[in-house]
Amino acid sequence: MTAQTSRAANDLIAPNDLDAWWLPFTANRSFKQRPLMIARAKGMYYYTPDGREVIDGAAGLWCCNAGHNRDEITQAIQAQAQELDYSPAFQFGHAGGFALASRLAQLAPGDLNHVFFCNSGSEAVDTALKVALAYWNVKGQGSKTRLIGRERGYHGVGFGGISVGGIVKNRQFFGSLLAGVDHLPHTYNRAEQAFSRGEPEWGAHLADELERIVALHDASTIAAVIVEPMAGSTGVLPPPKGYLKRLREICDKHGILLIFDEVISGFGRLGTAFAAERYGVVPDMITFAKGVNSGTVPMGGVLVREDLYDTFMNGPKSLS
Ligand SMILES: Cc1ncc(COP(=O)(O)O)c(C=O)c1O
């Protein structure tokens, strides 16, 4: 679409059309009185319908990591859509999917060598939580069903993600959400951390709260802990120094899976492929989406370690 045609399309919103789209996380009534429209994008800029250039400081929503409308990417999407637009997601495969899974496994640290694909970050989170529950079930430890999130955490808009998430406004309308969920305290403390560069010195001890949660519920009932290694939606909060290592140690001690939600920290946003690499901690699963294709196509997935994958591959015959 040229700049000319897209400008025309955006200038002509019929009043009925304006009401037809109910936007997420948006003050819809004020939006509809004064719609904020974007007509096109290129590189690090958006362009408004009247042609103003707007710098995209947030890279979309932390997802256009390679810049907007890269020719290589749009050409690859076009070529794929022309060759194979869709094939059943069950029982059939495509070489491109396997090749991508291998490349992701190479990017990921440790033995996070297997990928389960899905369509968004929210789905990736709910998938990881379900993999955790199913893993313990297949291992004969079906009592391990509790999921532990963190206050101020954001894990998308599925019921699982909202349940382990800790953003009050995102939870308050949806009743009791998933049962059996508990939350670690958030890691932000302005008095102790003000003016920190990068990871704050103060706060590693907050990971020890997991010991308190284990003491309360018993490890035999806890399946997994999920955190954003670097929080984004609550305000950008790097983890306190040593915090993630401590979480890993406590999870190992009690046989609890550790999930890093890397939907916004993956694919180079912290200078490494994943935050796990930057902070030197290998979780049992990494959720990803967004930057995997620079935000151009809805896509997400979960990277899992060898032990999890093997458990399902060698598990009961009904799974084969
Ligand atoms: C950490 C985290 N997890 C999950 C999600 C949900 O991803 P999506 O919007 O693709 O469903 C987001 C979205 O920003 C996120 O920041």
The ligand as a Gaussian input file, in Angstrom:
#p B3LYP/6-31G(d) Opt

LIG

0 1
 C        5.770000     -10.487000      29.693000
 C        4.591000     -10.618000      28.781000
 N        3.978000     -11.806000      28.685000
 C        2.932000     -11.990000      27.850000
 C        2.460000     -10.959000      27.074000
 C        1.275000     -11.191000      26.183000
 O        1.657000     -11.234000      24.856000
 P        0.561000     -11.049000      23.699000
 O        0.143000      -9.621000      23.748000
 O        1.314000     -11.435000      22.440000
 O       -0.554000     -11.994000      23.993000
 C        3.088000      -9.705000      27.134000
 C        2.618000      -8.598000      26.286000
 O        3.123000      -7.501000      26.343000
 C        4.169000      -9.519000      28.019000
 O        4.769000      -8.334000      28.165000

